[in-house]
Amino acid sequence: MTVEVATIDDVLRAEPVIHQHISSVPLIRSYELEKKMGLASGRRVWIKDYGWTPVGSFKLMGALNWMANHAEEIGDRPVAAHSSGNFASGISFAGMKYGKRVIIVMPEDAPEVKFNRTRSFGAEIRTYNKATDHLTGERDRLTRQIAEEENAVQASPYDDNYVISGNGVGGLEVVEELKQQGRSLSHFLCPVSGGGLMAGQALAIAHGFPDAKIIGVEPTEADDFRRSLEAGKRVRLELPQSICDGLLSYDVGDHNWPILKEHVNESVTSSDTETIAAMKWIYDQHGLRTEPSGAITIAAALNWKTPLDGDGDIVFVLSGRNVDDETFRKWIAEAE
């Protein structure tokens, strides 16, 4: 099956749509990571922290672009989508902005903060059992059922060109800010799940800094993309497992895979223990409370998962910070 693939032109078209609603996400220099990694004085480390968005994650960008481009088609119909939680709040926020009703299918054990954010923007939530979904397919069945019974327009959290190109706007921001400062980029590290974030970011980074090495980061037991790169074809995991609840897709999307295969050089993995330690490190050094899916790239840096030699700067994507306070404190205590 041949699918139409998003391009850098799609990302450029998405930029005014995104910035109509939200400001650019900060690119924060990490002096502490520079010191920890022992980088040469001419190189800099930057953290692209999507926790600063109104929904606490990157998912808002793709959701806004999807909603803007489907608003006329949707009309007075509802929107249906499944999500581990961050796309839920993103598409809910977008629905609020465009006056659309949104119905979300979420795992019943999603962090409470993700339920609360999603409801705060007006979405309705239906839940499913994530532990048995690989056997029952309940998530997809519920989403299809909503689409059929309520005549809803179904949105994918990652396998969609409007979502990919919307997410890519963050990559354009990275390129623009570094070039304004006269900087070069040698490495770009970003989490990978279904590929909606990485595919969009990779389009923008490869366009702006074609020599930069683009590296994915995944949980050790949810590394379908790493396996896909090795196999040269999409590999599905039947039961991905990790505390990184936002990185548990079964495989990368049809629309994402061609972009990832072309632009992403490799994917490395971090264990949950390493990710928890990275969450504590970021909190101690920068005062940032991150969710595991967001901290996993920093875990890769702290544990030297791949050589980062070169002359240019390094950017680490922190994809979100939606974690329940009690859970966060428990993990931080474990890290100690």
C-alpha positions in Angstrom: 0.0 0.0 0.0 1.4 3.4 -1.0 0.6 6.3 1.3 1.0 10.0 0.8 3.9 11.3 2.9 4.2 14.7 4.6 6.9 16.9 3.4 8.8 20.0 4.7 6.3 22.1 2.7 3.5 20.7 4.8 5.4 21.6 8.0 6.0 25.2 6.7 2.2 25.5 5.9 1.4 24.4 9.4 3.6 27.0 11.1 1.1 30.0 10.9 -1.7 27.7 12.0 0.2 26.7 15.2 1.5 30.1 16.0 -2.0 31.6 15.7 -2.8 29.7 18.9 0.4 29.2 20.9 3.8 30.8 21.2 7.1 29.1 20.3 8.3 26.5 22.9 11.5 27.6 24.7 14.9 26.1 23.7 16.7 26.1 27.1 20.5 25.8 27.3 21.6 23.2 29.8 25.0 24.2 31.2 24.7 21.2 33.6 24.4 18.7 30.8 27.3 20.3 29.0 29.4 19.8 32.1 28.0 16.3 32.8 28.8 15.2 29.2 32.2 16.9 29.2 31.6 18.7 26.0 34.2 21.0 24.4 33.7 24.6 25.3 32.5 25.5 21.8 29.5 23.1 21.9 26.2 23.7 23.6 23.4 21.5 24.8 19.8 22.6 24.5 16.5 21.1 25.8 13.4 21.7 23.8 10.8 21.5 26.6 7.2 21.0 25.2 6.0 20.9 28.8 5.5 24.7 28.4 2.5 24.3 26.0 -1.0 24.8 27.5 -1.5 21.1 27.6 1.9 20.2 29.0 3.2 18.3 25.9 4.0 18.5 22.2 0.8 16.8 21.2 -1.0 20.2 21.0 0.8 21.2 17.8 -0.3 18.2 15.7 -3.8 18.4 17.2 -4.2 22.0 16.3 -3.1 21.5 12.7 -5.4 18.5 12.3 -8.4 20.4 13.7 -7.7 23.5 11.5 -7.5 21.4 8.4 -10.6 19.3 9.2 -12.8 22.0 10.7 -15.0 22.4 7.6 -15.4 18.6 7.1 -16.3 18.1 10.7 -19.0 20.8 10.7 -21.3 20.0 13.7 -20.1 16.3 13.9 -18.0 15.2 16.9 -14.3 14.2 16.8 -13.3 10.8 18.1 -9.7 9.7 19.0 -7.8 7.3 21.2 -4.9 8.5 23.3 -2.7 7.6 26.3 -3.5 11.1 27.5 -1.4 13.8 25.9 -3.1 13.8 22.5 -6.3 13.6 24.4 -5.7 17.0 26.0 -4.2 18.3 22.8 -7.2 17.5 20.6 -9.5 18.6 23.4 -7.8 22.0 23.5 -8.0 22.2 19.7 -11.7 21.3 19.8 -12.3 24.1 22.3 -10.6 26.6 20.0 -12.5 25.5 17.0 -15.9 24.9 18.7 -15.9 21.1 18.2 -17.2 18.3 20.4 -14.4 15.8 21.2 -14.8 12.2 22.5 -11.6 10.5 23.7 -10.8 6.8 24.4 -8.2 6.6 27.1 -6.7 3.8 29.2 -8.4 3.5 32.6 -5.0 3.7 34.4 -3.8 6.9 32.6 -2.3 9.5 35.0 -5.0 11.6 36.7 -3.4 14.8 35.5 -4.0 13.7 31.9 -7.7 13.0 32.6 -8.0 16.3 34.3 -6.4 18.3 31.5 -8.5 16.6 28.9 -11.8 17.3 30.7 -10.7 20.9 31.5 -11.0 21.7 27.8 -14.4 20.1 27.4 -13.8 16.6 26.1 -15.8 13.5 27.0 -13.8 10.4 28.0 -14.4 6.7 27.6 -11.9 4.3 29.1 -10.5 0.8 28.3 -8.3 -1.8 29.9 -4.8 -1.3 28.6 -3.5 -4.5 30.1 -5.7 -6.7 27.9 -5.9 -4.4 24.9 -3.3 -6.4 22.9 -5.7 -9.4 23.2 -9.1 -7.6 22.8 -8.3 -4.6 20.6 -10.7 -2.7 22.8 -9.1 0.7 22.2 -9.5 0.6 18.5 -13.0 -1.0 18.7 -14.3 1.7 21.0 -12.9 4.5 18.8 -14.5 3.0 15.7 -17.8 2.4 17.5 -17.9 6.1 18.5 -17.1 7.1 14.9 -19.9 4.9 13.6 -22.6 5.4 16.2 -22.1 9.1 16.6 -21.1 9.9 13.1 -17.8 11.2 14.4 -14.7 12.2 12.4 -11.8 10.0 13.7 -8.4 11.6 14.4 -5.2 9.6 14.7 -2.8 10.7 17.5 0.2 10.1 15.2 -0.5 8.3 11.9 -1.7 11.4 10.0 0.1 13.9 7.8 -1.6 17.0 9.4 -0.5 15.7 12.8 3.0 15.0 11.6 3.4 18.4 10.0 1.9 20.2 12.9 4.4 18.6 15.3 7.2 19.5 12.9 6.6 23.2 13.6 8.6 22.7 16.9 11.5 21.5 14.7 11.3 24.7 12.7 11.5 26.6 15.9 14.7 24.8 16.8 16.3 25.5 13.4 15.3 29.2 13.5 16.6 29.8 17.0 19.9 28.1 16.5 20.5 29.8 13.2 19.6 33.2 14.7 22.4 32.6 17.1 24.8 31.4 14.5 24.9 27.9 15.9 25.3 24.6 14.1 23.6 21.3 15.1 25.4 17.9 15.2 22.9 15.8 17.0 19.1 15.8 17.6 17.6 13.3 20.1 13.8 12.8 20.3 11.5 10.2 21.8 9.8 7.8 19.3 6.4 6.0 19.8 4.0 6.1 16.9 6.3 8.5 15.2 4.1 11.6 15.1 6.6 13.8 16.9 9.8 12.4 15.5 8.6 12.3 11.9 7.6 16.0 11.9 10.7 17.1 13.8 12.9 15.1 11.5 11.5 16.8 8.4 12.3 20.2 9.9 15.7 19.3 11.3 16.9 17.5 8.2 15.8 20.5 6.1 17.5 23.1 8.3 20.6 21.1 9.3 21.1 18.3 6.7 24.3 17.1 8.3 22.8 16.7 11.8 22.4 13.1 13.1 18.8 12.5 14.1 18.5 9.9 16.9 15.4 8.2 18.3 15.0 7.1 21.9 12.7 4.4 23.1 12.0 2.3 26.2 13.9 -0.9 26.3 10.8 -3.0 26.2 8.9 -0.8 23.7 11.5 -0.5 21.0 9.5 -1.3 17.9 11.0 1.5 15.9 14.6 0.3 16.7 13.7 -3.2 15.6 12.0 -1.7 12.5 15.2 0.1 11.5 17.2 -3.1 11.9 14.7 -5.1 9.9 14.1 -2.5 7.2 10.4 -2.8 7.7 7.8 -1.9 10.3 7.9 -4.3 13.2 4.9 -4.6 15.6 5.3 -5.4 19.3 2.3 -7.2 20.8 2.9 -6.1 24.4 5.1 -3.0 24.7 5.9 -2.3 28.4 7.3 0.7 30.2 6.5 3.4 32.7 6.7 5.7 29.7 3.0 5.6 29.1 3.2 7.9 26.1 5.7 5.6 24.3 3.7 2.4 24.1 2.3 2.3 20.6 2.4 -1.1 19.0 4.3 0.1 15.9 5.0 3.3 14.1 2.4 4.6 11.7 2.1 4.0 8.0 2.5 7.8 7.2 5.4 8.1 9.7 7.6 5.1 8.7 8.8 6.4 5.3 9.9 9.7 6.9 11.6 8.0 9.9 13.4 5.5 7.6 14.7 8.3 5.4 15.8 10.8 8.1 16.4 9.0 11.4 19.9 7.6 11.7 19.4 5.2 14.6 17.2 4.6 17.7 18.6 3.8 21.1 16.9 2.5 24.2 16.8 3.5 27.9 15.5 1.3 30.7 12.8 2.5 33.1 15.4 2.6 35.9 17.6 4.9 33.8 14.6 7.1 32.9 13.6 7.5 36.5 17.1 8.5 37.4 17.0 11.1 34.5 13.7 12.5 35.9 15.4 13.0 39.3 18.5 14.5 37.6 16.4 17.0 35.6 14.4 17.9 38.7 17.5 18.4 40.8 19.5 20.3 38.2 16.8 22.3 36.4 13.8 22.2 38.7 11.7 20.6 35.9 9.1 17.9 36.7 8.9 15.7 33.7 6.9 12.6 32.8 9.0 9.5 31.9 8.3 9.8 28.2 9.7 13.3 28.3 12.8 12.4 30.3 13.9 9.4 28.2 16.2 11.4 25.9 18.0 12.8 28.9 18.4 9.2 30.2 20.1 8.4 26.9 22.5 11.3 27.4 23.4 10.5 31.0 24.1 6.9 30.1 26.0 7.5 26.8 23.7 5.4 24.7 25.3 6.6 21.5 28.5 8.6 20.7 27.7 12.3 20.4 31.1 13.4 19.1 31.3 16.4 16.7 31.6 20.1 16.5 28.0 21.3 16.6 25.3 21.7 19.3 23.1 18.9 20.7 19.3 19.2 21.2 17.3 16.9 23.4 13.5 16.9 23.1 11.6 16.9 26.4 8.2 15.9 25.0 6.0 16.5 28.1 5.6 16.8 31.8 2.2 15.4 32.6 2.8 13.1 35.6 0.8 12.8 38.8 2.5 14.4 41.8 2.3 11.4 44.0 3.7 9.1 41.3 6.5 11.5 40.5 7.6 11.8 44.1 7.5 8.0 44.5 9.8 7.6 41.5 12.2 10.3 42.6 12.4 8.6 46.0 13.2 5.3 44.2 16.0 7.0 42.3 17.6 8.1 45.5 
